[in-house]
Amino acid sequence: MKRILMAGLLALAPVLASAATVFKIATVAPDGTTWMKEMREAAANVKAQTEGRVEVKYFPGGVMGNDVAVLRKMKLGQLQGGAFTGGEISQVQGDIQIYSLPFLFDDLNEIAYVRKTMDAEVKQRLAAKGIVPLGIAGGGFAYLMSTKPLRNQHDLRASKVWVPQNDKIAQVAFEQSQVNPIPLPLGDVYTSLQTGLLETVGTTTSGAIIFQWHTKVKYAFDLPLTYVLGVFAVDKRPYDKLSPADRTVVDREFAQAFQDIELAAAKDNENAWQTLVKNGVSFVKPDATEHQAWIDVGVRTRDAMVANGGISKDLLDKILALKAEYQSQQAAKP
């Protein structure tokens, strides 16, 4: 009897060994981009270090549909994760987008100081909703870019402006500017610029090139609008079924990948700025009065988002306190 049992276990061994946990991940990022290269490297490292127990397979280029479709497929178990913008994943938990409040930060160093303390809490709030953020990467600042001259809020109100579908903060910000934007998923923007359905978009300089929008826009408003955030998140259900050791590997590899993505994004944005200028895009800097008008829009947007429950006041207060702390430290330097 013991021999029969042992033989049965030996026969099952190859089957058990091959039963890897597979995470199917969707993203709109095109293959060949820095984003995809880093994520593929992380996936290869995870597979090797877990000895094949965990595999990550990607579906790039938006082939699985927009963010709404991806989140729906995650609920159904057809996908186990996705790469989202902060605005897209805010459908699950609004506070994940708090870093992207317009005109909240002055520069990337200020953001880094705040995120060093706040990232853990922001991630925990999303995980409590059943979605585990394995990586958060800042993509830099977004700028308004247009097919027509863009010098002030008056020009913006006269333009056909894109707002990312389901991006509540962007929607409120445009409302505070008396702009009626057109909500569309990211994948529809290029065609809409071609057809004239859209004239103005907000994106990072590298994003304009990655998605080929730079071939359509001719003007850019030289004022950082918002901090763009990329979030790599997976369904908590399969994630929790991993062994503690395998979860540690997954956490470590994707955290490292997203650190590398963020560093690369900063360089890509610098290079992209020069490329846009060479391609004839004119960057127009606002005067002091116009600049202050936009800062006021940012303050009104924060107040509105807190009032409508879109973001948590306690979290915003912590971020503003850290921002003030950083600015105080900088002012005290000789």
Secondary structure by P-SEA (a helix, b strand, c coil): caaaaaaaaaaaaaaaaaccbbbbbbcccccccaaaaaaaaaaaaaaaaacccbbbbbbcccccccaaaaaaaaaacccccbbbcccccccccccccccccccccccaaaaaaaaaccaaaaaaaaaaacccccccccccbbbbbcccccccaaaaaaccccccccaaaaaaaaaaaccbbbbbcccaaaaaaaaccccbbbbcaaaaaaaccccccccccccccbbbbbbbcccaaaaaaccaaaaaaaaaaaaaaaaaaaaaaaaaaaaaaaaaaaabbbbbbbcaaaaaaaaaaaaaaaaaaaaaccccaaaaaaaaaaaaaaaaaaaacc
